[in-house]
Amino acid sequence: MYPKTGMCLRQGGRWIFSQKNFPTGNFFEKKNYHAAAGERGLSFSQRSGLNIDRVTRVTEAWVVITYYEEPTLPFESIAIDYDGTLAWQGVVAEQTQQALVNARQMGLRLVLVTGRMVDDLLRVFPQLGLFDLVVSENGAVLYEPASTMRQALGPSAPRQLIDALEAHDIPFATGQVMIAINRVDESRVLDLIATMNLDLRIIGNKADAMILPRDINKATGLTSAQQHLGLRAESAIGIGDAENDLELFQACGLRVAVANALDVLKEQADLVMEHANGTGVVEFIRDHLPVRQGHLS
């Protein structure tokens, strides 16, 4: 394994690796490296992919790094959010469905990770069988399309909270574990939760919000899905667009944001696609996944 040389450009508080002639293409081009001052100049830390051996300051804006490419195991699954990522206005385009088939042909298992409830998903997306597992209710329920198995990963919603929502005329919907509400009612519901001293929290998802036990989120749901499928921890690629996907990213070895993602998610992503919604998923599977998995033509 021979050392290579590259350059990093300072952009705000981050250093962006600018080298574009990797043997594997430009897969690492957009990876962020966080630099901190140390006794011997700058030290870098990164999520994965490169082992930085030496950092030499050139200017305040540029540094030169000597690095080794670390061998990495292939990813085993893709965990994809539904609304705003896989789907646009609730509909998954045919080309996006074909991209999922292509990913499966490359050996990837597919996991849908969404805030929607299973019955709602079955209504809007009859092709749910493209996925090996579904993590629904924002991490609270596992569903296996092939067997129709459903497994709650937490307790059902407290009856006293449901009664209180009805008494205060707050619109809601209940799943096996989750209670879905409108984001505009979040502060009123938080007051009810505090008054009743319930161990619950509210997770935002753009205009919607979800009430769940504090220890349940997309990361815990995906971890359960990976274990169910017998896959390595952090061997998943996560693709998302909204704030509840920040926790999904915590359980993923590679984090991908589609072009329409919120800025807060893009800041945490390893890759940001040029296209939005399902077209961004197609872009990743077509342009980036074959390189990362070693399926080069």
SERO-4910 file (N, C-alpha, C, O; in steps of 0.05 Angstrom, whole numbers):
BEGIN
 pado doro    nc1    nc2    nc3   cac1   cac2   cac3    cc1    cc2    cc3    oc1    oc2    oc3
  Met    A     17    -24      0      0      0      0     18     25      0     32     30     19
  Tyr    A     17     40    -21     35     63    -25     21     89    -16     -3     92    -21
  Pro    A     36    107     -4     24    133      3     18    150    -21     31    148    -42
  Lys    A     -3    166    -19    -11    185    -40    -11    213    -29    -12    216     -4
  Thr    A    -12    233    -46    -12    260    -38    -37    274    -49    -44    270    -72
  Gly    A    -49    291    -32    -72    306    -41    -73    333    -27    -55    339    -11
  Met    A    -92    349    -33    -95    376    -21   -123    379     -9   -142    367    -18
  Cys    A   -125    395     12   -150    402     24   -154    432     25   -135    447     31
  Leu    A   -177    440     18   -185    468     17   -202    475     41   -221    460     47
  Arg    A   -196    497     54   -211    505     77   -237    519     68   -236    538     53
  Gln    A   -260    509     77   -286    522     72   -300    525     98   -311    506    109
  Gly    A   -300    550    109   -312    554    135   -296    539    156   -272    543    158
  Gly    A   -310    523    172   -296    508    193   -288    480    185   -279    464    202
  Arg    A   -290    474    159   -283    447    149   -261    448    128   -257    468    115
  Trp    A   -248    425    125   -229    422    104   -240    401     84   -247    379     91
  Ile    A   -242    409     59   -254    392     38   -232    380     21   -216    395      9
  Phe    A   -231    354     20   -211    340      3   -217    346    -26   -239    340    -36
  Ser    A   -197    356    -41   -203    366    -68   -191    348    -90   -196    352   -114
  Gln    A   -176    327    -82   -164    310   -102   -186    296   -118   -205    286   -107
  Lys    A   -183    294   -144   -203    283   -161   -194    258   -177   -209    247   -193
  Asn    A   -169    250   -173   -159    228   -189   -154    202   -173   -134    189   -177
  Phe    A   -173    197   -155   -171    172   -141   -173    148   -161   -186    151   -181
  Pro    A   -160    126   -155   -164    102   -171   -193     93   -172   -202     81   -192
  Thr    A   -208    100   -151   -237     92   -150   -255    114   -160   -279    114   -154
  Gly    A   -244    133   -175   -261    155   -185   -262    178   -165   -242    183   -151
  Asn    A   -284    192   -163   -285    215   -144   -303    209   -120   -316    227   -110
  Phe    A   -303    184   -111   -321    176    -89   -316    192    -64   -334    200    -50
  Phe    A   -290    198    -58   -283    213    -34   -282    243    -38   -276    257    -19
  Glu    A   -289    252    -61   -285    280    -68   -299    299    -49   -289    320    -42
  Lys    A   -324    291    -40   -340    309    -24   -339    303      6   -354    313     22
  Lys    A   -321    285     13   -319    277     42   -308    301     57   -289    314     48
  Asn    A   -319    306     81   -310    328     97   -289    319    118   -293    297    130
  Tyr    A   -269    334    122   -248    328    142   -247    351    161   -244    374    153
  His    A   -251    345    187   -251    366    207   -223    369    218   -211    350    229
  Ala    A   -212    393    216   -185    399    225   -184    414    251   -201    430    256
  Ala    A   -164    408    267   -161    422    293   -131    428    296   -114    412    289
  Ala    A   -125    450    308    -97    458    313    -85    439    334    -98    432    354
  Gly    A    -60    432    330    -46    414    349    -17    423    351     -9    443    338
  Glu    A     -2    409    367     26    417    372     42    415    346     61    430    342
  Arg    A     35    397    329     50    393    304     34    402    280     35    389    259
  Gly    A     20    424    283      6    435    260    -24    427    261    -37    432    280
  Leu    A    -33    415    240    -61    407    238    -64    377    240    -49    362    228
  Ser    A    -85    369    254    -91    340    255   -119    337    244   -137    353    248
  Phe    A   -123    315    229   -148    310    216   -162    285    227   -148    267    236
  Ser    A   -188    286    227   -203    262    233   -224    259    212   -235    279    203
  Gln    A   -230    234    204   -250    230    183   -265    204    189   -255    188    205
  Arg    A   -288    201    177   -305    178    184   -293    152    175   -292    133    190
  Ser    A   -284    151    150   -273    126    140   -261    132    113   -265    153    101
  Gly    A   -246    112    103   -237    113     75   -208    121     71   -195    109     54
  Leu    A   -197    140     87   -170    148     84   -155    148    111   -167    155    131
  Asn    A   -131    140    110   -114    141    134    -93    163    129    -74    158    115
  Ile    A    -97    186    142    -79    209    137    -54    205    153    -55    203    177
  Asp    A    -31    205    139     -5    200    151      8    226    159     21    227    181
  Arg    A      6    247    143     21    272    149      6    296    137     -5    294    115
  Val    A      5    318    152     -8    342    143     13    365    143     26    370    163
  Thr    A     15    379    120     34    401    117     19    426    110      5    427     89
  Arg    A     21    447    126      7    472    119     20    486     96     45    489     96
  Val    A      5    494     77     15    510     54      7    539     58     24    557     58
  Thr    A    -18    545     62    -28    572     68    -50    568     88    -56    546     98
  Glu    A    -63    590     96    -85    589    114   -109    574    101   -127    564    115
  Ala    A   -110    574     75   -132    562     61   -127    534     50   -145    519     45
  Trp    A   -101    527     47    -95    501     35    -75    486     52    -58    498     65
  Val    A    -78    459     53    -58    442     65    -53    418     46    -71    412     30
  Val    A    -30    407     48    -23    382     33    -24    359     52    -13    361     74
  Ile    A    -36    337     44    -37    313     61    -23    290     47    -25    287     22
  Thr    A    -10    273     62     -1    247     53    -19    226     65    -23    227     90
  Tyr    A    -30    209     49    -50    191     60    -48    163     47    -35    159     27
  Tyr    A    -60    144     60    -63    117     50    -93    111     47   -109    120     64
  Glu    A   -100     97     27   -128     89     25   -132     63     41   -117     44     38
  Glu    A   -151     64     59   -156     41     76   -174     21     62   -194     29     50
  Pro    A   -167     -4     62   -186    -24     51   -212    -25     68   -210    -26     92
  Thr    A   -234    -25     55   -260    -26     69   -277    -49     59   -275    -56     35
  Leu    A   -293    -60     77   -311    -81     69   -335    -69     53   -343    -46     59
  Pro    A   -346    -84     35   -369    -73     20   -392    -68     38   -395    -82     59
  Phe    A   -408    -49     31   -433    -45     46   -452    -68     39   -451    -80     18
  Glu    A   -470    -73     58   -488    -96     56   -517    -88     51   -533   -105     42
  Ser    A   -524    -63     57   -552    -55     54   -554    -25     48   -535    -10     53
  Ile    A   -577    -18     38   -584     11     34   -609     16     50   -629      3     47
  Ala    A   -608     35     68   -631     44     84   -641     70     73   -627     90     74
  Ile    A   -665     70     63   -675     93     48   -701    104     62   -719     89     68
  Asp    A   -702    130     65   -726    143     74   -747    143     51   -739    141     28
  Tyr    A   -772    146     58   -793    146     38   -800    174     27   -791    181      6
  Asp    A   -815    189     43   -825    215     33   -802    235     30   -787    240     49
  Gly    A   -801    247      6   -780    266      1   -753    255     -8   -736    269    -16
  Thr    A   -750    228     -5   -725    215    -13   -732    195    -35   -727    200    -59
  Leu    A   -743    172    -28   -751    153    -49   -775    163    -65   -776    159    -89
  Ala    A   -793    176    -52   -819    184    -64   -821    214    -66   -810    229    -50
  Trp    A   -836    223    -86   -843    251    -89   -874    253    -89   -887    240   -105
  Gln    A   -884    268    -70   -913    270    -65   -926    242    -62   -948    237    -72
  Gly    A   -912    224    -48   -922    198    -42   -918    177    -63   -925    154    -59
  Val    A   -908    184    -87   -906    166   -109   -876    159   -116   -860    177   -117
  Val    A   -871    134   -119   -844    125   -127   -844    120   -157   -858    103   -167
  Ala    A   -827    135   -171   -825    133   -200   -815    105   -209   -801     92   -194
  Glu    A   -822     98   -234   -813     72   -244   -783     70   -246   -772     49   -241
  Gln    A   -770     92   -254   -741     90   -256   -728     87   -229   -706     75   -226
  Thr    A   -740     97   -208   -730     93   -181   -734     64   -172   -716     53   -160
  Gln    A   -757     52   -179   -761     24   -173   -740      7   -187   -731    -13   -175
  Gln    A   -734     13   -212   -714     -2   -227   -687      1   -214   -671    -19   -214
  Ala    A   -681     24   -203   -655     28   -190   -653     10   -165   -632      0   -159
  Leu    A   -675      7   -151   -675    -11   -128   -670    -40   -137   -655    -55   -124
  Val    A   -681    -48   -159   -676    -75   -170   -646    -77   -177   -634    -98   -172
  Asn    A   -635    -57   -189   -606    -57   -196   -589    -60   -171   -569    -74   -171
  Ala    A   -596    -46   -149   -581    -48   -124   -582    -76   -113   -562    -86   -103
  Arg    A   -605    -89   -115   -607   -116   -105   -590   -135   -122   -578   -154   -111
  Gln    A   -588   -129   -148   -571   -146   -165   -542   -143   -159   -525   -160   -166
  Met    A   -534   -121   -146   -507   -117   -137   -502   -129   -109   -480   -125    -98
  Gly    A   -522   -143    -99   -518   -157    -73   -527   -141    -49   -522   -150    -26
  Leu    A   -539   -118    -52   -548   -102    -29   -575   -111    -19   -593   -117    -35
  Arg    A   -579   -112      7   -605   -115     18   -618    -87     21   -603    -68     25
  Leu    A   -644    -86     19   -658    -60     19   -676    -58     43   -691    -76     49
  Val    A   -673    -35     57   -689    -30     81   -702     -2     78   -688     18     74
  Leu    A   -728     -1     79   -742     24     79   -746     34    107   -756     19    124
  Val    A   -737     58    113   -738     69    140   -755     95    139   -746    115    128
  Thr    A   -778     95    151   -797    116    146   -814    122    171   -817    105    189
  Gly    A   -825    146    172   -843    153    193   -871    143    188   -888    144    206
  Arg    A   -877    134    164   -904    125    157   -910     99    172   -893     84    180
  Met    A   -936     94    174   -946     68    185   -948     48    163   -951     54    139
  Val    A   -947     22    170   -946      0    151   -970      1    133   -968     -1    108
  Asp    A   -994      2    144  -1018      1    128  -1019     24    108  -1029     21     85
  Asp    A  -1010     47    115  -1009     70     97   -989     65     75   -995     71     52
  Leu    A   -966     53     81   -946     46     60   -958     26     40   -954     29     16
  Leu    A   -971      6     50   -982    -14     33  -1003     -2     13  -1007    -11     -9
  Arg    A  -1016     19     23  -1036     32      6  -1023     49    -16  -1032     48    -39
  Val    A  -1002     64     -9   -991     82    -29   -968     70    -45   -962     80    -67
  Phe    A   -957     47    -36   -934     35    -49   -937      5    -50   -925     -9    -33
  Pro    A   -953     -5    -68   -958    -34    -70   -932    -51    -76   -932    -75    -71
  Gln    A   -911    -37    -85   -886    -51    -92   -868    -54    -68   -843    -55    -70
  Leu    A   -879    -54    -44   -863    -55    -19   -846    -80    -18   -826    -80     -4
  Gly    A   -853   -100    -33   -838   -125    -34   -810   -121    -46   -794   -140    -45
  Leu    A   -804    -98    -58   -777    -92    -67   -757    -91    -43   -733    -94    -47
  Phe    A   -768    -87    -20   -751    -84      4   -751   -110     21   -771   -123     23
  Asp    A   -728   -116     32   -725   -139     50   -739   -134     76   -752   -152     87
  Leu    A   -737   -110     86   -750   -102    111   -759    -73    110   -748    -57     95
  Val    A   -779    -67    126   -789    -40    129   -787    -32    158   -797    -46    175
  Val    A   -774    -10    164   -774      1    191   -794     24    190   -788     46    179
  Ser    A   -817     20    201   -838     40    200   -841     55    227   -828     48    246
  Glu    A   -859     74    227   -865     90    251   -839    101    263   -836    102    287
  Asn    A   -821    111    245   -797    124    253   -779    107    272   -767    117    291
  Gly    A   -778     81    266   -761     63    282   -776     45    301   -763     29    315
  Ala    A   -802     47    303   -817     33    324   -828      6    316   -835    -10    333
  Val    A   -829      0    290   -841    -25    280   -825    -36    257   -817    -22    239
  Leu    A   -820    -62    259   -808    -77    236   -830    -92    221   -848   -103    233
  Tyr    A   -828    -90    194   -846   -104    177   -831   -118    155   -814   -106    142
  Glu    A   -836   -144    151   -823   -160    130   -844   -166    108   -862   -181    112
  Pro    A   -841   -153     85   -861   -156     64   -865   -185     55   -888   -193     49
  Ala    A   -844   -200     54   -846   -228     43   -864   -245     61   -878   -263     51
  Ser    A   -863   -241     87   -878   -258    105   -901   -244    119   -917   -256    132
  Thr    A   -902   -217    115   -922   -199    128   -918   -198    158   -936   -190    173
  Met    A   -894   -206    168   -888   -205    197   -887   -176    206   -875   -159    192
  Arg    A   -900   -170    228   -898   -144    241   -888   -148    269   -897   -165    284
  Gln    A   -869   -131    277   -857   -133    304   -855   -105    316   -840    -88    305
  Ala    A   -870   -100    337   -867    -74    351   -841    -74    367   -835    -93    381
  Leu    A   -826    -52    365   -801    -49    379   -804    -32    404   -784    -24    416
  Gly    A   -828    -26    411   -833     -9    435   -862    -13    444   -878    -27    431
  Pro    A   -869     -1    467   -896     -4    478   -916     12    461   -909     31    448
  Ser    A   -941      5    463   -962     20    449   -966     47    462   -957     52    485
  Ala    A   -978     66    448   -982     93    457   -999     93    483  -1018     78    485
  Pro    A   -991    110    502  -1006    111    528  -1035    120    524  -1041    139    510
  Arg    A  -1054    105    536  -1082    111    533  -1088    139    544  -1106    153    534
  Gln    A  -1074    147    566  -1080    173    578  -1073    196    560  -1086    217    560
  Leu    A  -1052    193    543  -1045    214    524  -1065    215    502  -1073    237    493
  Ile    A  -1074    192    492  -1094    191    471  -1120    205    481  -1132    221    466
  Asp    A  -1128    199    505  -1151    212    517  -1148    242    519  -1167    257    513
  Ala    A  -1124    251    526  -1118    279    529  -1119    294    502  -1128    316    499
  Leu    A  -1108    281    481  -1109    292    454  -1137    296    445  -1145    316    433
  Glu    A  -1154    276    450  -1182    278    442  -1196    300    458  -1212    315    446
  Ala    A  -1190    302    484  -1203    322    500  -1196    351    492  -1212    369    495
  His    A  -1172    354    481  -1163    381    473  -1166    385    443  -1156    405    432
  Asp    A  -1181    367    430  -1187    370    401  -1162    373    384  -1161    390    366
  Ile    A  -1141    358    391  -1116    358    375  -1117    334    356  -1119    311    364
  Pro    A  -1116    340    329  -1117    318    310  -1092    299    313  -1070    308    318
  Phe    A  -1097    273    310  -1075    254    312  -1082    228    299  -1106    223    293
  Ala    A  -1062    211    294  -1067    184    284  -1048    166    300  -1026    173    307
  Thr    A  -1058    142    307  -1042    123    322  -1033     99    306  -1048     89    289
  Gly    A  -1009     90    311   -999     65    299   -996     45    321  -1010     46    341
  Gln    A   -978     25    316   -974      5    337   -960     17    361   -965      9    384
  Val    A   -942     37    356   -927     50    378   -929     80    376   -932     93    397
  Met    A   -928     91    352   -926    119    348   -953    133    348   -974    121    341
  Ile    A   -953    159    356   -975    177    352   -966    199    333   -946    212    339
  Ala    A   -980    202    310   -972    223    291   -990    248    296  -1014    245    299
  Ile    A   -977    271    296   -992    296    299   -982    317    278   -962    312    264
  Asn    A   -996    339    277   -986    361    260   -965    377    275   -967    380    300
  Arg    A   -945    387    261   -923    402    274   -933    426    289   -921    434    309
  Val    A   -955    438    279   -965    463    292   -975    458    320   -978    476    336
  Asp    A   -981    433    326   -992    426    353   -970    417    372   -976    408    394
  Glu    A   -945    418    363   -923    406    379   -921    418    407   -919    403    427
  Ser    A   -922    444    410   -919    456    436   -941    449    455   -937    444    479
  Arg    A   -966    447    445   -989    439    462   -985    411    471   -991    404    494
  Val    A   -976    393    453   -973    365    461   -950    362    480   -952    345    499
  Leu    A   -929    377    477   -906    376    496   -916    383    524   -907    371    543
  Asp    A   -933    403    526   -944    410    552   -960    387    564   -958    382    588
  Leu    A   -975    373    548   -991    350    558   -972    328    568   -977    316    589
  Ile    A   -951    322    552   -932    301    559   -918    308    586   -915    291    603
  Ala    A   -911    334    589   -898    342    614   -917    341    638   -909    332    659
  Thr    A   -941    349    633   -961    348    655   -966    320    665   -969    315    689
  Met    A   -966    301    646   -971    273    654   -945    258    660   -946    234    667
  Asn    A   -922    272    658   -896    260    665   -891    234    649   -883    214    661
  Leu    A   -897    235    623   -892    212    606   -864    212    594   -854    233    588
  Asp    A   -852    188    592   -825    186    581   -827    185    550   -820    164    538
  Leu    A   -836    206    538   -839    208    509   -826    232    499   -819    251    513
  Arg    A   -821    232    473   -810    256    460   -824    260    433   -837    241    423
  Ile    A   -821    283    421   -832    289    395   -809    293    375   -791    308    380
  Ile    A   -811    279    353   -791    280    332   -804    295    308   -825    286    298
  Gly    A   -791    316    299   -802    331    276   -795    318    250   -774    305    247
  Asn    A   -813    322    231   -809    312    203   -822    332    185   -844    327    174
  Lys    A   -809    355    180   -820    377    165   -847    386    176   -847    396    199
  Ala    A   -869    383    162   -894    394    172   -908    375    192   -928    382    204
  Asp    A   -897    351    195   -909    331    213   -891    327    238   -868    337    239
  Ala    A   -902    313    257   -887    306    281   -896    279    291   -919    271    287
  Met    A   -879    265    306   -885    238    315   -878    236    345   -857    245    354
  Ile    A   -897    225    360   -893    221    389   -884    192    393   -898    173    384
  Leu    A   -861    189    405   -849    162    409   -836    160    436   -829    180    448
  Pro    A   -831    135    446   -814    132    469   -786    144    464   -777    144    441
  Arg    A   -774    154    484   -749    168    481   -726    151    469   -709    162    456
  Asp    A   -727    125    473   -705    108    463   -711     96    436   -697     77    428
  Ile    A   -730    106    422   -736     96    395   -733    117    374   -743    140    377
  Asn    A   -718    111    353   -715    129    330   -706    113    306   -705     88    307
  Lys    A   -700    126    284   -693    112    260   -667     96    263   -664     75    251
  Ala    A   -649    106    280   -623     91    284   -628     65    299   -618     44    291
  Thr    A   -644     66    320   -649     41    335   -665     22    317   -661     -3    319
  Gly    A   -684     32    301   -699     15    284   -682      2    263   -685    -22    257
  Leu    A   -664     17    251   -646      5    230   -627    -15    243   -622    -36    231
  Thr    A   -618    -10    267   -600    -29    281   -615    -55    285   -603    -77    281
  Ser    A   -640    -54    292   -656    -79    295   -660    -93    268   -659   -117    267
  Ala    A   -664    -77    247   -667    -89    220   -641   -103    211   -642   -125    200
  Gln    A   -618    -90    216   -593   -102    208   -588   -128    223   -579   -148    212
  Gln    A   -595   -128    249   -592   -153    265   -611   -175    254   -603   -198    252
  His    A   -635   -167    248   -654   -187    237   -645   -199    211   -649   -223    206
  Leu    A   -631   -183    195   -621   -193    169   -593   -206    171   -583   -217    152
  Gly    A   -582   -205    195   -555   -217    200   -533   -202    187   -513   -213    178
  Leu    A   -535   -175    187   -515   -158    174   -498   -144    195   -506   -141    218
  Arg    A   -474   -136    186   -456   -122    204   -467    -95    212   -481    -82    197
  Ala    A   -460    -86    236   -467    -60    245   -453    -39    228   -430    -43    220
  Glu    A   -466    -18    221   -456      4    205   -448     -5    177   -431      8    164
  Ser    A   -459    -27    167   -454    -35    140   -476    -25    121   -478    -33     98
  Ala    A   -492     -7    131   -514      4    116   -506     31    104   -491     47    116
  Ile    A   -517     37     80   -515     63     68   -542     77     73   -563     66     67
  Gly    A   -542    100     85   -567    114     91   -572    137     72   -553    152     65
  Ile    A   -596    139     62   -604    160     43   -628    174     54   -649    161     60
  Gly    A   -627    201     57   -649    215     69   -651    244     61   -636    253     44
  Asp    A   -671    258     73   -676    286     65   -684    304     88   -682    328     85
  Ala    A   -693    293    111   -705    310    131   -691    307    158   -672    291    161
  Glu    A   -700    322    178   -686    323    204   -687    296    219   -669    290    234
  Asn    A   -709    280    215   -709    255    229   -690    235    216   -686    213    227
  Asp    A   -678    242    193   -657    225    182   -630    230    194   -611    215    188
  Leu    A   -627    250    210   -602    254    225   -596    230    242   -573    222    244
  Glu    A   -616    220    255   -612    196    272   -608    171    255   -594    153    263
  Leu    A   -621    170    232   -615    148    213   -586    147    206   -573    126    206
  Phe    A   -574    170    201   -546    172    193   -528    161    215   -506    151    209
  Gln    A   -536    162    240   -519    152    262   -514    123    260   -494    113    271
  Ala    A   -532    108    247   -529     79    245   -517     70    219   -518     46    212
  Cys    A   -507     89    202   -499     83    175   -469     88    171   -458    107    183
  Gly    A   -456     71    155   -428     75    149   -423     95    127   -401    106    125
  Leu    A   -443    100    111   -442    120     90   -468    136     90   -490    124     91
  Arg    A   -466    162     90   -490    179     93   -494    195     68   -476    210     59
  Val    A   -517    193     55   -523    206     30   -548    223     33   -569    214     43
  Ala    A   -546    248     23   -569    266     23   -577    272     -6   -560    277    -22
  Val    A   -603    272    -11   -612    279    -38   -612    310    -39   -610    324    -19
  Ala    A   -614    321    -64   -610    349    -68   -630    366    -53   -624    389    -46
  Asn    A   -654    356    -49   -675    372    -35   -674    369     -5   -692    379      9
  Ala    A   -653    356      6   -651    352     35   -647    379     49   -637    398     38
  Leu    A   -655    379     74   -650    403     91   -620    407     94   -605    388     94
  Asp    A   -613    432     97   -584    439    100   -572    425    124   -549    416    123
  Val    A   -587    422    146   -576    409    170   -568    380    164   -550    370    176
  Leu    A   -582    367    146   -576    339    139   -552    339    119   -534    322    121
  Lys    A   -552    357    100   -530    358     81   -503    362     95   -483    352     86
  Glu    A   -503    378    117   -479    383    132   -467    357    144   -443    355    149
  Gln    A   -484    338    149   -475    312    161   -471    290    141   -463    268    148
  Ala    A   -477    296    115   -475    275     95   -446    273     84   -431    292     83
  Asp    A   -439    248     76   -414    243     62   -417    251     33   -397    260     21
  Leu    A   -440    247     22   -446    253     -6   -472    268     -8   -491    261      5
  Val    A   -473    288    -25   -498    303    -31   -503    300    -61   -486    307    -77
  Met    A   -526    289    -67   -532    284    -95   -539    310   -109   -547    330    -97
  Glu    A   -537    310   -136   -544    334   -152   -573    334   -158   -584    355   -165
  His    A   -587    311   -155   -615    309   -162   -632    305   -136   -621    295   -116
  Ala    A   -657    311   -138   -675    310   -115   -691    284   -115   -694    271   -135
  Asn    A   -702    278    -91   -721    257    -87   -711    230   -100   -688    224    -98
  Gly    A   -729    216   -112   -722    190   -124   -701    191   -145   -686    172   -149
  Thr    A   -700    214   -160   -679    217   -180   -651    218   -167   -632    209   -179
  Gly    A   -650    229   -143   -625    228   -128   -617    200   -119   -593    194   -119
  Val    A   -637    184   -112   -632    156   -106   -621    141   -130   -602    126   -128
  Val    A   -634    146   -153   -624    134   -178   -595    143   -184   -579    126   -191
  Glu    A   -589    168   -180   -562    179   -184   -542    164   -167   -521    156   -177
  Phe    A   -548    160   -142   -529    147   -124   -525    118   -133   -502    109   -135
  Ile    A   -547    103   -138   -544     75   -145   -530     72   -171   -514     53   -175
  Arg    A   -535     89   -190   -523     88   -217   -494     97   -217   -477     83   -229
  Asp    A   -488    119   -204   -462    132   -208   -442    126   -185   -418    127   -190
  His    A   -452    121   -161   -434    118   -138   -432     90   -128   -411     80   -120
  Leu    A   -455     76   -127   -455     49   -115   -437     29   -129   -423     14   -116
  Pro    A   -437     28   -156   -420      8   -170   -390     12   -163   -375     -7   -159
  Val    A   -381     37   -160   -354     43   -153   -347     33   -125   -327     20   -121
  Arg    A   -365     40   -107   -360     33    -79   -361      2    -74   -346     -8    -57
  Gln    A   -378    -12    -89   -380    -40    -85   -361    -57   -102   -361    -81   -101
  Gly    A   -346    -43   -120   -327    -56   -137   -339    -68   -162   -327    -85   -175
  His    A   -363    -59   -169   -376    -68   -194   -369    -49   -217   -386    -34   -226
  Leu    A   -345    -50   -226   -335    -31   -247   -338    -44   -274   -331    -68   -278
  Ser    A   -348    -29   -293   -350    -40   -321   -325    -36   -336   -323    -43   -359
***
